[in-house]
Amino acid sequence: MHHTDGEEDGGTREEVLNGDTPGAWRPGSTPSVALEISSLSHGPDAVARHEGRVVFVPGVAPGDTVEARLVNEHASFARAEVVRRLASGAAYRVAPCAWVTECGGCPWQQVAYDVQLAAKATNVREALARIGGLSAAHELPIRRAPDEWRYRHRIRLHVGAGGALGYRRARSHQVVEIGDCVIADAALAAALPAVRALVRRLATRLATVELVGNGAGGVVVSGAAHGAFVAADERHISTLLATAAAPARIVGVQLAADGWQRTWGDVRVRVDPDAGGTTIVQHPRAFSQVNPAANRLLVETVCTMAAPARRVLDLFCGAGNFSLPLARAGADVIGVEASAAAVADARASAAACGLTGARFEATSALHFLRQQGLAGTELVVLDPPRTGAAGAVAQLARLRAPRIVYVSCDPATLARDVAVLAAAGYRIGRLQPLDLFPQTPHVETVLEAALAID
Ligand SMILES: C[S@@+](CC[C@H](N)C(=O)[O-])C[C@H]1O[C@@H](n2cnc3c(N)ncnc32)[C@H](O)[C@@H]1O
């Protein structure tokens, strides 16, 4: 669950984390200082200024005043640890999670939700300006998540020494056992004790375990193993499925490693991306947006921006989260996705929903564009992984795609890719930030780019 923080102003992640960095703090070497927290950064920490330098401070909110120790000093920035809180600002609240500091997955939970939202909108705008030299013609107000807590239908836990099950400690590989997770939905939280007991009993060595809500109140457990399956584990898994009762409704287990996969019970995961009755049924390891309620706002935003296009190419389409609702709205859609299993799920879901306007190709986005070009496509939707889509975007610019709706979970790679489009004559129209990940610095963005006609 711990999300890696990207580069922050003034230093790389490697510099910051390397204890041998020249100038790094040594215990007892630095007196504490008073810091006034001014804003949130685009990573997990908040920001103060001290003697002309930016100081990154964890666990605080804008408006707070704290006594802190500088623990990692560099020419233009430093990191600090809070010694004690001197005064809390209006944006501060007590973090509800008992593991907030050890886990590090929700580093903004002590910050009022409206302040989190404003910071996310600013971070998107500033990334576009700083990295791409860009601004949008129409920046829309950030859309808030329907639920601030208990919104995730999927959590990924690590298995540590002695079968410990939890999140990785921030900036480390150590596993922090957690009793609850305040952003996991209620079904996942209820299933956690039974899953923990199962992991302890299994002789098969597991690296990670995902708990996935199946969209109908049940929970699917999906484990990634090291080495072989140990046959004696059959009975533990069968017993779990036979005895799991409300509120811990575990309905299926899947274990996999290189070369094998075993399934018990029903592991199908159902996603309802729109209000029109579209249902996607996918396997538990396929990508799905982690926040189903906020995902419906994301899908609605993409469909609104896509209209009135009738011929749509949906690159990085997963199991059809956008393709199927776009087809339901009347478009002819080609979905392109590298995972053959996700494409199989998308095809089966389109058939089950009677959506004949959607077809799918299992290949890389760049390969598809090179082989097939655009052939009358009016609009390209693309939703790449966090690393962005440098190759596909350069190819889209070469092919003169008339209009693009870019969905991104990383403002920095979005800005880098959109700068390539801008240099090729595209203008940014609507820009819609959305919050899919409350309590974290992560932000989703939907951006519309159209080829300017001079
Ligand atoms: C952020 S997910 C988006 C999926 C889908 N649009 C959704 O909303 O559920 C990115 C998807 O891109 C796929 N992917 C990764 N690299 C790819 C590539 N080079 N070409 C096509 N698909 C790729 C992944 O398998 C994943 O399903």
The ligand as a MOL file (V3000), in Angstrom:
LIG
                    3D

  0  0  0     0  0            999 V3000
M  V30 BEGIN CTAB
M  V30 COUNTS 27 29 0 0 0
M  V30 BEGIN ATOM
M  V30 1 C -4.1040 2.4560 -15.5850 0
M  V30 2 S -4.6110 0.9030 -16.2470 0 CHG=1
M  V30 3 C -6.0820 1.4000 -17.0600 0
M  V30 4 C -7.0500 0.3240 -17.4430 0
M  V30 5 C -8.4600 0.7820 -17.8180 0
M  V30 6 N -8.4640 1.9380 -18.6780 0
M  V30 7 C -9.2860 1.0360 -16.5780 0
M  V30 8 O -9.7060 2.1810 -16.3420 0
M  V30 9 O -9.5640 0.0740 -15.8280 0 CHG=-1
M  V30 10 C -3.4290 0.6640 -17.4980 0
M  V30 11 C -3.6230 -0.5710 -18.3420 0
M  V30 12 O -2.6180 -0.5450 -19.3750 0
M  V30 13 C -2.1940 -1.8800 -19.6260 0
M  V30 14 N -0.8970 -1.7420 -20.3150 0
M  V30 15 C 0.3210 -1.5700 -19.7770 0
M  V30 16 N 1.2380 -1.3700 -20.7520 0
M  V30 17 C 0.5700 -1.4170 -21.9280 0
M  V30 18 C 0.9540 -1.2550 -23.2950 0
M  V30 19 N 2.2210 -0.9890 -23.6320 0
M  V30 20 N 0.0130 -1.3270 -24.2440 0
M  V30 21 C -1.2850 -1.5740 -23.9170 0
M  V30 22 N -1.7060 -1.7520 -22.6460 0
M  V30 23 C -0.8040 -1.6690 -21.6590 0
M  V30 24 C -2.2000 -2.5290 -18.2690 0
M  V30 25 O -2.2950 -3.9460 -18.4040 0
M  V30 26 C -3.4440 -1.8940 -17.6300 0
M  V30 27 O -4.5920 -2.6920 -17.8900 0
M  V30 END ATOM
M  V30 BEGIN BOND
M  V30 1 1 1 2
M  V30 2 1 2 3
M  V30 3 1 2 10
M  V30 4 1 3 4
M  V30 5 1 4 5
M  V30 6 1 5 6
M  V30 7 1 5 7
M  V30 8 2 7 8
M  V30 9 1 7 9
M  V30 10 1 10 11
M  V30 11 1 11 12
M  V30 12 1 11 26
M  V30 13 1 12 13
M  V30 14 1 13 14
M  V30 15 1 13 24
M  V30 16 1 14 15
M  V30 17 1 14 23
M  V30 18 2 15 16
M  V30 19 1 16 17
M  V30 20 1 17 18
M  V30 21 2 17 23
M  V30 22 1 18 19
M  V30 23 2 18 20
M  V30 24 1 20 21
M  V30 25 2 21 22
M  V30 26 1 22 23
M  V30 27 1 24 25
M  V30 28 1 24 26
M  V30 29 1 26 27
M  V30 END BOND
M  V30 END CTAB
M  END
